[in-house]
Amino acid sequence: LLDPLRITPPELMFDLTVSWLTDLLPSREDDRILAVQEAVKQVIADHQVSSRPVSCWDVISALEAGEDEAAHSAARALRIHVDQGFAQLGFAPPDTPAPPAGQKQMITLRVRNLRLPRATERQEMTQEELISLAVLRLLAVFAMQVMGGDRKQHKVLIVDEAMFMLQNATVGARLLEQLVKWGRSENATVILVTHMVGDAQELANLIGAIFVFGLKTDEEAGKALALLGLDPGDNAMRQRLLKFRAGRCIMRDYEGNVVQMQVHV
């Protein structure tokens, strides 16, 4: 379902596939990462020549066919995930077409047991947290694939906990940038949801409209006002943000206008 070699646009295919597979490794020795990179490069090159559907299974086969122990070690570590745990979502069976998707008006993609990290440094995360972040990135790419194609039909893509994708600075940032560009070209509105204002500040140049709902700390309220283009030192406005509940928010629109509003669902 989420195999990066099946769902990723060409410009992201190598980076996202390598990121996905190396996040599954219990340890990140340089020689094993290099072996994975070489195997992914080989599989993509073979696909470009033959046009045969490929998957991460092919990467494992390429690693097993390698001559050095690092490749064999990486293959053994990756093979553990192909038929158990939620990481198996990223391994499409070889030569098997993907099942049809995107046939309904509203689609919700949920994966149980995702463990999003509290730590910000990679070395402080558990392997389960790293895998969860990698699955979240694949879900975003899969959503783009499912919703793409018909530019006459307006689409809306909502990504919850979106800023966790930035935990991988290289792949995550490129993916979020790709999401925004995809929305513009595919007649789609991308809604990125985050619970921390500081995360949104990293993407301020990519964001059009901003909705800031109720916050819990004065520091976050100040950051939110700065993000909205307002005075972060305005104590009355900070206190107002701290009291917002039940759909009350401040919106900055695409023209830079700011208004308090109430959202009714």
C-alpha atoms as an extended CHARMM CRD file, in Angstrom:
* protein
*
       265  EXT
         1         1  LEU       CA              0.0000000000        0.0000000000        0.0000000000  PROA      1               0.0000000000
         2         2  LEU       CA              2.6990000000        2.5270000000        1.0050000000  PROA      2               0.0000000000
         3         3  ASP       CA              5.7610000000        1.1740000000       -0.7780000000  PROA      3               0.0000000000
         4         4  PRO       CA              7.7900000000        4.3090000000       -1.6350000000  PROA      4               0.0000000000
         5         5  LEU       CA              8.9450000000        2.8130000000       -4.9280000000  PROA      5               0.0000000000
         6         6  ARG       CA              5.2840000000        2.5530000000       -5.9710000000  PROA      6               0.0000000000
         7         7  ILE       CA              3.8320000000        5.8210000000       -4.6970000000  PROA      7               0.0000000000
         8         8  THR       CA              6.6120000000        8.4240000000       -4.7510000000  PROA      8               0.0000000000
         9         9  PRO       CA              7.1120000000       11.0140000000       -7.5330000000  PROA      9               0.0000000000
        10        10  PRO       CA             10.4410000000       10.5800000000       -9.3840000000  PROA      10              0.0000000000
        11        11  GLU       CA             12.0920000000       13.6260000000       -7.8130000000  PROA      11              0.0000000000
        12        12  LEU       CA             11.6040000000       12.2090000000       -4.2940000000  PROA      12              0.0000000000
        13        13  MET       CA             11.8340000000        8.4870000000       -4.9890000000  PROA      13              0.0000000000
        14        14  PHE       CA             15.4950000000        7.8960000000       -4.1150000000  PROA      14              0.0000000000
        15        15  ASP       CA             15.6090000000       10.0490000000       -0.9820000000  PROA      15              0.0000000000
        16        16  LEU       CA             12.2980000000        8.8600000000        0.4510000000  PROA      16              0.0000000000
        17        17  THR       CA             13.0330000000        5.1770000000       -0.2330000000  PROA      17              0.0000000000
        18        18  VAL       CA             16.4760000000        5.3770000000        1.3570000000  PROA      18              0.0000000000
        19        19  SER       CA             15.0620000000        7.2740000000        4.3250000000  PROA      19              0.0000000000
        20        20  TRP       CA             12.2970000000        4.6980000000        4.7560000000  PROA      20              0.0000000000
        21        21  LEU       CA             14.5900000000        1.6770000000        4.6480000000  PROA      21              0.0000000000
        22        22  THR       CA             17.3740000000        3.0990000000        6.8060000000  PROA      22              0.0000000000
        23        23  ASP       CA             14.8450000000        4.1240000000        9.4670000000  PROA      23              0.0000000000
        24        24  LEU       CA             13.9680000000        0.4240000000        9.7370000000  PROA      24              0.0000000000
        25        25  LEU       CA             17.5390000000       -0.5490000000       10.5380000000  PROA      25              0.0000000000
        26        26  PRO       CA             18.1560000000       -1.1180000000       14.2800000000  PROA      26              0.0000000000
        27        27  SER       CA             21.4440000000        0.7830000000       13.9910000000  PROA      27              0.0000000000
        28        28  ARG       CA             22.7360000000        3.1580000000       11.3370000000  PROA      28              0.0000000000
        29        29  GLU       CA             26.2820000000        2.1060000000       10.5020000000  PROA      29              0.0000000000
        30        30  ASP       CA             27.6650000000        4.0250000000        7.5400000000  PROA      30              0.0000000000
        31        31  ASP       CA             28.4660000000        0.8850000000        5.5740000000  PROA      31              0.0000000000
        32        32  ARG       CA             24.9030000000       -0.4440000000        5.8160000000  PROA      32              0.0000000000
        33        33  ILE       CA             23.4120000000        2.9320000000        4.8290000000  PROA      33              0.0000000000
        34        34  LEU       CA             25.7550000000        3.0530000000        1.8340000000  PROA      34              0.0000000000
        35        35  ALA       CA             24.7280000000       -0.4870000000        0.8700000000  PROA      35              0.0000000000
        36        36  VAL       CA             21.0350000000        0.5040000000        0.9940000000  PROA      36              0.0000000000
        37        37  GLN       CA             21.7000000000        3.6200000000       -1.0890000000  PROA      37              0.0000000000
        38        38  GLU       CA             23.5070000000        1.5910000000       -3.7590000000  PROA      38              0.0000000000
        39        39  ALA       CA             20.7450000000       -1.0300000000       -3.8320000000  PROA      39              0.0000000000
        40        40  VAL       CA             17.9720000000        1.5770000000       -4.1610000000  PROA      40              0.0000000000
        41        41  LYS       CA             19.8990000000        3.3200000000       -6.9350000000  PROA      41              0.0000000000
        42        42  GLN       CA             20.2740000000        0.0110000000       -8.7710000000  PROA      42              0.0000000000
        43        43  VAL       CA             16.5740000000       -0.8840000000       -8.4480000000  PROA      43              0.0000000000
        44        44  ILE       CA             15.4440000000        2.5480000000       -9.6950000000  PROA      44              0.0000000000
        45        45  ALA       CA             17.8480000000        2.3320000000      -12.6400000000  PROA      45              0.0000000000
        46        46  ASP       CA             16.5460000000       -1.1370000000      -13.5490000000  PROA      46              0.0000000000
        47        47  HSD       CA             12.9770000000        0.1530000000      -13.3610000000  PROA      47              0.0000000000
        48        48  GLN       CA             13.7460000000        3.0420000000      -15.7030000000  PROA      48              0.0000000000
        49        49  VAL       CA             15.1190000000        0.5980000000      -18.2710000000  PROA      49              0.0000000000
        50        50  SER       CA             12.5010000000       -2.1700000000      -18.0220000000  PROA      50              0.0000000000
        51        51  SER       CA              9.4260000000       -0.2170000000      -16.7500000000  PROA      51              0.0000000000
        52        52  ARG       CA              8.6840000000       -3.2760000000      -14.5970000000  PROA      52              0.0000000000
        53        53  PRO       CA              6.8750000000       -2.4490000000      -11.3200000000  PROA      53              0.0000000000
        54        54  VAL       CA              9.4240000000       -2.5240000000       -8.5080000000  PROA      54              0.0000000000
        55        55  SER       CA              9.1230000000       -2.4550000000       -4.7420000000  PROA      55              0.0000000000
        56        56  CYS       CA             11.2510000000       -2.4540000000       -1.6220000000  PROA      56              0.0000000000
        57        57  TRP       CA             11.3390000000       -6.2350000000       -1.9290000000  PROA      57              0.0000000000
        58        58  ASP       CA             13.5970000000       -5.6850000000       -4.9440000000  PROA      58              0.0000000000
        59        59  VAL       CA             15.9390000000       -3.6080000000       -2.7860000000  PROA      59              0.0000000000
        60        60  ILE       CA             16.2270000000       -6.4790000000       -0.3190000000  PROA      60              0.0000000000
        61        61  SER       CA             16.9600000000       -8.8720000000       -3.1910000000  PROA      61              0.0000000000
        62        62  ALA       CA             19.6510000000       -6.5030000000       -4.4930000000  PROA      62              0.0000000000
        63        63  LEU       CA             21.2110000000       -6.3430000000       -1.0140000000  PROA      63              0.0000000000
        64        64  GLU       CA             21.1840000000      -10.1220000000       -0.7110000000  PROA      64              0.0000000000
        65        65  ALA       CA             22.8930000000      -10.3840000000       -4.0990000000  PROA      65              0.0000000000
        66        66  GLY       CA             25.6580000000       -8.0500000000       -2.9420000000  PROA      66              0.0000000000
        67        67  GLU       CA             29.1190000000       -9.2320000000       -2.1350000000  PROA      67              0.0000000000
        68        68  ASP       CA             29.8570000000       -7.4920000000        1.1550000000  PROA      68              0.0000000000
        69        69  GLU       CA             28.6300000000       -8.3270000000        4.6540000000  PROA      69              0.0000000000
        70        70  ALA       CA             27.1460000000       -4.8630000000        5.1690000000  PROA      70              0.0000000000
        71        71  ALA       CA             24.6360000000       -5.4750000000        2.3540000000  PROA      71              0.0000000000
        72        72  HSD       CA             23.7520000000       -8.9140000000        3.7030000000  PROA      72              0.0000000000
        73        73  SER       CA             23.3530000000       -7.5130000000        7.2160000000  PROA      73              0.0000000000
        74        74  ALA       CA             21.0400000000       -4.7490000000        5.9810000000  PROA      74              0.0000000000
        75        75  ALA       CA             18.9690000000       -7.2890000000        4.0350000000  PROA      75              0.0000000000
        76        76  ARG       CA             18.5330000000       -9.4840000000        7.1230000000  PROA      76              0.0000000000
        77        77  ALA       CA             17.4400000000       -6.5030000000        9.2270000000  PROA      77              0.0000000000
        78        78  LEU       CA             14.9360000000       -5.3100000000        6.6130000000  PROA      78              0.0000000000
        79        79  ARG       CA             13.4470000000       -8.7300000000        5.8790000000  PROA      79              0.0000000000
        80        80  ILE       CA             12.1570000000       -8.8990000000        9.4640000000  PROA      80              0.0000000000
        81        81  HSD       CA              9.6780000000       -6.1140000000        8.6650000000  PROA      81              0.0000000000
        82        82  VAL       CA              8.2030000000       -7.3540000000        5.3800000000  PROA      82              0.0000000000
        83        83  ASP       CA              5.5220000000       -9.5740000000        6.9240000000  PROA      83              0.0000000000
        84        84  GLN       CA              4.9550000000       -8.3020000000       10.4560000000  PROA      84              0.0000000000
        85        85  GLY       CA              4.2410000000       -5.0360000000       12.2430000000  PROA      85              0.0000000000
        86        86  PHE       CA              2.8880000000       -1.9000000000       10.6050000000  PROA      86              0.0000000000
        87        87  ALA       CA              6.1930000000       -1.4060000000        8.7530000000  PROA      87              0.0000000000
        88        88  GLN       CA              5.0380000000       -4.0680000000        6.2930000000  PROA      88              0.0000000000
        89        89  LEU       CA              2.8150000000       -1.3570000000        4.7930000000  PROA      89              0.0000000000
        90        90  GLY       CA              5.9390000000       -0.1090000000        3.0190000000  PROA      90              0.0000000000
        91        91  PHE       CA              6.6960000000       -3.3770000000        1.2220000000  PROA      91              0.0000000000
        92        92  ALA       CA              4.5440000000       -4.1110000000       -1.8280000000  PROA      92              0.0000000000
        93        93  PRO       CA              4.5490000000       -7.7580000000       -3.0080000000  PROA      93              0.0000000000
        94        94  PRO       CA              6.7640000000       -8.0720000000       -6.1010000000  PROA      94              0.0000000000
        95        95  ASP       CA              5.0050000000       -7.9300000000       -9.4800000000  PROA      95              0.0000000000
        96        96  THR       CA              1.6360000000       -7.3370000000       -7.7910000000  PROA      96              0.0000000000
        97        97  PRO       CA             -0.3040000000       -4.2140000000       -8.8520000000  PROA      97              0.0000000000
        98        98  ALA       CA             -1.5690000000       -1.8980000000       -6.1520000000  PROA      98              0.0000000000
        99        99  PRO       CA             -5.2640000000       -2.2600000000       -5.2240000000  PROA      99              0.0000000000
       100       100  PRO       CA             -7.5770000000        0.5240000000       -6.4210000000  PROA      100             0.0000000000
       101       101  ALA       CA             -7.8750000000        3.4620000000       -4.0420000000  PROA      101             0.0000000000
       102       102  GLY       CA             -9.5140000000        6.8520000000       -3.9530000000  PROA      102             0.0000000000
       103       103  GLN       CA            -12.9740000000        5.7270000000       -5.0810000000  PROA      103             0.0000000000
       104       104  LYS       CA            -14.9210000000        7.5190000000       -2.3250000000  PROA      104             0.0000000000
       105       105  GLN       CA            -15.6610000000       11.1850000000       -1.7310000000  PROA      105             0.0000000000
       106       106  MET       CA            -13.9730000000       11.1660000000        1.6860000000  PROA      106             0.0000000000
       107       107  ILE       CA            -11.0230000000        8.9510000000        2.6130000000  PROA      107             0.0000000000
       108       108  THR       CA             -9.4390000000        8.6450000000        6.0530000000  PROA      108             0.0000000000
       109       109  LEU       CA             -6.0660000000        6.9610000000        6.4060000000  PROA      109             0.0000000000
       110       110  ARG       CA             -5.3750000000        5.8040000000        9.9330000000  PROA      110             0.0000000000
       111       111  VAL       CA             -2.5970000000        3.5370000000       11.1750000000  PROA      111             0.0000000000
       112       112  ARG       CA             -2.9020000000        2.0920000000       14.6440000000  PROA      112             0.0000000000
       113       113  ASN       CA              0.0250000000        2.0000000000       17.0670000000  PROA      113             0.0000000000
       114       114  LEU       CA              1.8570000000        4.9940000000       15.6150000000  PROA      114             0.0000000000
       115       115  ARG       CA              4.2620000000        6.2810000000       18.2590000000  PROA      115             0.0000000000
       116       116  LEU       CA              5.1280000000        9.8910000000       17.5270000000  PROA      116             0.0000000000
       117       117  PRO       CA              8.2240000000       10.9960000000       19.4270000000  PROA      117             0.0000000000
       118       118  ARG       CA              8.5010000000       13.5380000000       22.2100000000  PROA      118             0.0000000000
       119       119  ALA       CA             12.2310000000       13.9530000000       21.6580000000  PROA      119             0.0000000000
       120       120  THR       CA             13.4820000000       16.1940000000       18.8620000000  PROA      120             0.0000000000
       121       121  GLU       CA             16.8970000000       14.5720000000       18.3600000000  PROA      121             0.0000000000
       122       122  ARG       CA             17.0700000000       11.4340000000       16.2720000000  PROA      122             0.0000000000
       123       123  GLN       CA             19.5020000000        9.6670000000       18.6110000000  PROA      123             0.0000000000
       124       124  GLU       CA             16.9990000000       10.0320000000       21.4570000000  PROA      124             0.0000000000
       125       125  MET       CA             14.1510000000        8.3240000000       19.5520000000  PROA      125             0.0000000000
       126       126  THR       CA             13.2610000000        4.6610000000       19.7460000000  PROA      126             0.0000000000
       127       127  GLN       CA             13.1500000000        2.5920000000       16.5820000000  PROA      127             0.0000000000
       128       128  GLU       CA              9.3620000000        2.3780000000       16.9320000000  PROA      128             0.0000000000
       129       129  GLU       CA              9.1860000000        6.1860000000       16.8840000000  PROA      129             0.0000000000
       130       130  LEU       CA             11.4640000000        6.4010000000       13.8490000000  PROA      130             0.0000000000
       131       131  ILE       CA              9.3020000000        3.8720000000       11.9800000000  PROA      131             0.0000000000
       132       132  SER       CA              6.1600000000        5.8000000000       12.9300000000  PROA      132             0.0000000000
       133       133  LEU       CA              7.5940000000        9.0180000000       11.4810000000  PROA      133             0.0000000000
       134       134  ALA       CA              8.5890000000        7.1900000000        8.3060000000  PROA      134             0.0000000000
       135       135  VAL       CA              5.0680000000        5.7200000000        7.9370000000  PROA      135             0.0000000000
       136       136  LEU       CA              3.5850000000        9.2070000000        8.4270000000  PROA      136             0.0000000000
       137       137  ARG       CA              5.6820000000       10.5170000000        5.5320000000  PROA      137             0.0000000000
       138       138  LEU       CA              4.5910000000        7.6210000000        3.3200000000  PROA      138             0.0000000000
       139       139  LEU       CA              0.9420000000        8.2920000000        4.1750000000  PROA      139             0.0000000000
       140       140  ALA       CA              1.3220000000       11.8790000000        2.9480000000  PROA      140             0.0000000000
       141       141  VAL       CA              2.8660000000       10.7130000000       -0.3340000000  PROA      141             0.0000000000
       142       142  PHE       CA              0.1620000000        8.0660000000       -0.7960000000  PROA      142             0.0000000000
       143       143  ALA       CA             -2.5280000000       10.7020000000       -0.2610000000  PROA      143             0.0000000000
       144       144  MET       CA             -0.9970000000       12.8210000000       -3.0230000000  PROA      144             0.0000000000
       145       145  GLN       CA             -1.0100000000        9.8460000000       -5.3660000000  PROA      145             0.0000000000
       146       146  VAL       CA             -4.6290000000        8.9300000000       -4.6010000000  PROA      146             0.0000000000
       147       147  MET       CA             -5.9160000000       12.4960000000       -5.0430000000  PROA      147             0.0000000000
       148       148  GLY       CA             -3.8510000000       13.5070000000       -8.0580000000  PROA      148             0.0000000000
       149       149  GLY       CA             -4.8020000000       13.4170000000      -11.7030000000  PROA      149             0.0000000000
       150       150  ASP       CA             -8.1530000000       15.1650000000      -12.1300000000  PROA      150             0.0000000000
       151       151  ARG       CA             -7.3590000000       18.8920000000      -11.9710000000  PROA      151             0.0000000000
       152       152  LYS       CA            -10.9840000000       19.8420000000      -12.6180000000  PROA      152             0.0000000000
       153       153  GLN       CA            -12.0170000000       18.3790000000       -9.2620000000  PROA      153             0.0000000000
       154       154  HSD       CA            -11.0510000000       20.4100000000       -6.2180000000  PROA      154             0.0000000000
       155       155  LYS       CA             -9.5240000000       18.3010000000       -3.4560000000  PROA      155             0.0000000000
       156       156  VAL       CA             -8.7650000000       18.8990000000        0.2270000000  PROA      156             0.0000000000
       157       157  LEU       CA             -5.9190000000       17.0700000000        1.9580000000  PROA      157             0.0000000000
       158       158  ILE       CA             -5.6930000000       17.3300000000        5.7530000000  PROA      158             0.0000000000
       159       159  VAL       CA             -2.4770000000       16.1080000000        7.3790000000  PROA      159             0.0000000000
       160       160  ASP       CA             -2.6470000000       15.8520000000       11.1640000000  PROA      160             0.0000000000
       161       161  GLU       CA              0.5990000000       16.0800000000       13.1550000000  PROA      161             0.0000000000
       162       162  ALA       CA              2.1350000000       17.3230000000        9.9080000000  PROA      162             0.0000000000
       163       163  MET       CA              5.2130000000       18.8940000000       11.4340000000  PROA      163             0.0000000000
       164       164  PHE       CA              6.4580000000       15.5410000000       12.7110000000  PROA      164             0.0000000000
       165       165  MET       CA              7.4880000000       14.9510000000        9.1020000000  PROA      165             0.0000000000
       166       166  LEU       CA             10.1640000000       17.6030000000        9.6460000000  PROA      166             0.0000000000
       167       167  GLN       CA             11.9820000000       15.3190000000       12.0790000000  PROA      167             0.0000000000
       168       168  ASN       CA             13.9520000000       14.2060000000        9.0430000000  PROA      168             0.0000000000
       169       169  ALA       CA             15.2270000000       17.6290000000        8.0160000000  PROA      169             0.0000000000
       170       170  THR       CA             16.1760000000       16.6630000000        4.4550000000  PROA      170             0.0000000000
       171       171  VAL       CA             13.3440000000       14.3730000000        3.3660000000  PROA      171             0.0000000000
       172       172  GLY       CA             10.6390000000       15.8680000000        5.5870000000  PROA      172             0.0000000000
       173       173  ALA       CA             11.1950000000       19.4670000000        4.5090000000  PROA      173             0.0000000000
       174       174  ARG       CA             11.2880000000       18.4930000000        0.8380000000  PROA      174             0.0000000000
       175       175  LEU       CA              8.1230000000       16.4410000000        1.2570000000  PROA      175             0.0000000000
       176       176  LEU       CA              6.1600000000       19.2800000000        2.8720000000  PROA      176             0.0000000000
       177       177  GLU       CA              7.3750000000       21.6450000000        0.1710000000  PROA      177             0.0000000000
       178       178  GLN       CA              6.2750000000       19.0880000000       -2.4170000000  PROA      178             0.0000000000
       179       179  LEU       CA              2.8520000000       18.8720000000       -0.7300000000  PROA      179             0.0000000000
       180       180  VAL       CA              2.3210000000       22.6110000000       -1.0760000000  PROA      180             0.0000000000
       181       181  LYS       CA              3.4720000000       22.6670000000       -4.7080000000  PROA      181             0.0000000000
       182       182  TRP       CA              1.3070000000       19.6310000000       -5.4500000000  PROA      182             0.0000000000
       183       183  GLY       CA             -1.7200000000       21.4370000000       -4.0360000000  PROA      183             0.0000000000
       184       184  ARG       CA             -1.1670000000       24.4240000000       -6.2920000000  PROA      184             0.0000000000
       185       185  SER       CA             -0.7530000000       22.3220000000       -9.4280000000  PROA      185             0.0000000000
       186       186  GLU       CA             -3.5340000000       19.7920000000       -8.6880000000  PROA      186             0.0000000000
       187       187  ASN       CA             -6.3140000000       22.2030000000       -7.6420000000  PROA      187             0.0000000000
       188       188  ALA       CA             -6.0490000000       20.9920000000       -4.0500000000  PROA      188             0.0000000000
       189       189  THR       CA             -6.0920000000       22.7070000000       -0.6770000000  PROA      189             0.0000000000
       190       190  VAL       CA             -3.5220000000       21.3000000000        1.7500000000  PROA      190             0.0000000000
       191       191  ILE       CA             -4.3070000000       21.7580000000        5.4480000000  PROA      191             0.0000000000
       192       192  LEU       CA             -1.3730000000       21.1520000000        7.7830000000  PROA      192             0.0000000000
       193       193  VAL       CA             -2.3220000000       20.6340000000       11.4280000000  PROA      193             0.0000000000
       194       194  THR       CA              0.1890000000       21.0780000000       14.2440000000  PROA      194             0.0000000000
       195       195  HSD       CA             -0.1040000000       21.6370000000       17.9740000000  PROA      195             0.0000000000
       196       196  MET       CA              3.0520000000       23.7270000000       18.3040000000  PROA      196             0.0000000000
       197       197  VAL       CA              3.3200000000       27.2280000000       16.8260000000  PROA      197             0.0000000000
       198       198  GLY       CA              7.0950000000       26.9740000000       16.4780000000  PROA      198             0.0000000000
       199       199  ASP       CA              6.6540000000       24.1290000000       13.9990000000  PROA      199             0.0000000000
       200       200  ALA       CA              4.5060000000       26.2790000000       11.7350000000  PROA      200             0.0000000000
       201       201  GLN       CA              7.0770000000       29.0930000000       11.8390000000  PROA      201             0.0000000000
       202       202  GLU       CA              9.5140000000       26.8280000000        9.9830000000  PROA      202             0.0000000000
       203       203  LEU       CA              7.0890000000       26.7080000000        7.0430000000  PROA      203             0.0000000000
       204       204  ALA       CA              5.8130000000       30.2830000000        7.1760000000  PROA      204             0.0000000000
       205       205  ASN       CA              6.9820000000       31.0120000000        3.6230000000  PROA      205             0.0000000000
       206       206  LEU       CA              4.9330000000       28.0760000000        2.2840000000  PROA      206             0.0000000000
       207       207  ILE       CA              1.7200000000       28.7260000000        4.1930000000  PROA      207             0.0000000000
       208       208  GLY       CA             -1.1150000000       30.7980000000        2.7270000000  PROA      208             0.0000000000
       209       209  ALA       CA             -3.8820000000       31.1510000000        5.3200000000  PROA      209             0.0000000000
       210       210  ILE       CA             -3.3300000000       30.5630000000        9.0360000000  PROA      210             0.0000000000
       211       211  PHE       CA             -5.8710000000       29.5950000000       11.7090000000  PROA      211             0.0000000000
       212       212  VAL       CA             -4.7040000000       29.8440000000       15.3260000000  PROA      212             0.0000000000
       213       213  PHE       CA             -7.0230000000       28.2400000000       17.8620000000  PROA      213             0.0000000000
       214       214  GLY       CA             -6.7760000000       28.2420000000       21.6590000000  PROA      214             0.0000000000
       215       215  LEU       CA             -3.3220000000       27.8620000000       23.1940000000  PROA      215             0.0000000000
       216       216  LYS       CA             -2.1670000000       26.8930000000       26.6620000000  PROA      216             0.0000000000
       217       217  THR       CA              0.9860000000       28.9200000000       27.3570000000  PROA      217             0.0000000000
       218       218  ASP       CA              1.7850000000       32.6090000000       27.1580000000  PROA      218             0.0000000000
       219       219  GLU       CA              4.9800000000       31.8340000000       25.2200000000  PROA      219             0.0000000000
       220       220  GLU       CA              3.0610000000       29.9610000000       22.5120000000  PROA      220             0.0000000000
       221       221  ALA       CA              0.5090000000       32.7760000000       22.3420000000  PROA      221             0.0000000000
       222       222  GLY       CA              3.3020000000       35.2910000000       21.6690000000  PROA      222             0.0000000000
       223       223  LYS       CA              4.7360000000       33.1100000000       18.9140000000  PROA      223             0.0000000000
       224       224  ALA       CA              1.2630000000       32.7560000000       17.3920000000  PROA      224             0.0000000000
       225       225  LEU       CA              0.7610000000       36.5140000000       17.2550000000  PROA      225             0.0000000000
       226       226  ALA       CA              4.1210000000       36.9210000000       15.5170000000  PROA      226             0.0000000000
       227       227  LEU       CA              3.1200000000       34.2290000000       13.0060000000  PROA      227             0.0000000000
       228       228  LEU       CA             -0.1050000000       36.1160000000       12.3420000000  PROA      228             0.0000000000
       229       229  GLY       CA              1.8130000000       39.3440000000       11.7620000000  PROA      229             0.0000000000
       230       230  LEU       CA              0.5540000000       40.8960000000       14.9940000000  PROA      230             0.0000000000
       231       231  ASP       CA              2.4050000000       42.3300000000       18.0020000000  PROA      231             0.0000000000
       232       232  PRO       CA              3.6900000000       39.4100000000       20.1270000000  PROA      232             0.0000000000
       233       233  GLY       CA              3.9710000000       41.8080000000       23.0620000000  PROA      233             0.0000000000
       234       234  ASP       CA              0.2350000000       42.5890000000       23.0700000000  PROA      234             0.0000000000
       235       235  ASN       CA             -0.7170000000       41.1330000000       26.4690000000  PROA      235             0.0000000000
       236       236  ALA       CA             -4.4760000000       41.5200000000       25.9050000000  PROA      236             0.0000000000
       237       237  MET       CA             -4.3190000000       39.5400000000       22.6590000000  PROA      237             0.0000000000
       238       238  ARG       CA             -2.1580000000       36.8440000000       24.2440000000  PROA      238             0.0000000000
       239       239  GLN       CA             -4.6870000000       36.4290000000       27.0530000000  PROA      239             0.0000000000
       240       240  ARG       CA             -7.5070000000       36.2690000000       24.5380000000  PROA      240             0.0000000000
       241       241  LEU       CA             -5.7760000000       33.4410000000       22.6730000000  PROA      241             0.0000000000
       242       242  LEU       CA             -5.3130000000       31.5320000000       25.9200000000  PROA      242             0.0000000000
       243       243  LYS       CA             -9.0810000000       31.6680000000       26.5140000000  PROA      243             0.0000000000
       244       244  PHE       CA            -10.1570000000       30.5790000000       23.0160000000  PROA      244             0.0000000000
       245       245  ARG       CA            -12.0630000000       27.2820000000       23.0280000000  PROA      245             0.0000000000
       246       246  ALA       CA            -14.6870000000       25.4160000000       20.9870000000  PROA      246             0.0000000000
       247       247  GLY       CA            -13.7550000000       26.6690000000       17.5370000000  PROA      247             0.0000000000
       248       248  ARG       CA            -12.8260000000       30.2400000000       18.4420000000  PROA      248             0.0000000000
       249       249  CYS       CA             -9.7270000000       31.3550000000       16.5330000000  PROA      249             0.0000000000
       250       250  ILE       CA             -7.8090000000       34.1020000000       14.7830000000  PROA      250             0.0000000000
       251       251  MET       CA             -7.4110000000       33.7920000000       11.0170000000  PROA      251             0.0000000000
       252       252  ARG       CA             -4.9290000000       35.4550000000        8.6890000000  PROA      252             0.0000000000
       253       253  ASP       CA             -6.1190000000       35.1630000000        5.1110000000  PROA      253             0.0000000000
       254       254  TYR       CA             -4.1880000000       35.0050000000        1.8420000000  PROA      254             0.0000000000
       255       255  GLU       CA             -4.1210000000       38.7950000000        1.5830000000  PROA      255             0.0000000000
       256       256  GLY       CA             -2.6780000000       39.2650000000        5.0760000000  PROA      256             0.0000000000
       257       257  ASN       CA             -5.9430000000       40.4130000000        6.6570000000  PROA      257             0.0000000000
       258       258  VAL       CA             -6.4500000000       39.2520000000       10.2550000000  PROA      258             0.0000000000
       259       259  VAL       CA             -9.8170000000       38.6180000000       11.9050000000  PROA      259             0.0000000000
       260       260  GLN       CA            -11.2090000000       36.8420000000       14.9620000000  PROA      260             0.0000000000
       261       261  MET       CA            -13.7400000000       34.2140000000       14.0060000000  PROA      261             0.0000000000
       262       262  GLN       CA            -15.8300000000       31.2950000000       15.2180000000  PROA      262             0.0000000000
       263       263  VAL       CA            -15.7520000000       27.9630000000       13.3920000000  PROA      263             0.0000000000
       264       264  HSD       CA            -18.9720000000       25.9330000000       13.4480000000  PROA      264             0.0000000000
       265       265  VAL       CA            -18.7870000000       22.3110000000       12.2710000000  PROA      265             0.0000000000
